Amino acid sequence: KVPVWTNQRPLKSRRDGLGAASFEISSDEAVVIAIAGSDGQTLTASVEKCHVVQAANGTVSLGSWVDLPDLQRKRGNLAAVVDPLAERGRAEAPPVYAIGGYLDAVEVSRQVEVLDWEQDAWINV
């Protein structure tokens, strides 16, 4: 069967050059995270997440986007990854890393931050 793209809930903020990560909560639920990027004019440090749910008939829908803590610095064109060593199917959310990116039109970041869910903050690694 060929997948079909459908419109879903828009992000709270316009974003270009963002980092994105996702992780599974259960066999029919996951979380998608949109990290920083640009609104087309300025870089942002804001982060949003939403839940993705798959119904029994296979239909996928996004929940509402909610704010997460901001990164320590505004960045664009960054990479994002969920900790590949985190245990799948665990009750708490796995660590999410924001890696590198542009700090402005010239300066490139070497910074790596991890989202600490317990402290509700991004921590330098």
Summary of the structure (lengths in Angstrom):
residues: 125
radius of gyration: 15.2
end to end distance: 42.4
largest distance: 48.2
contacts: 329
relative contact order: 0.20
helix: 0%
strand: 46%
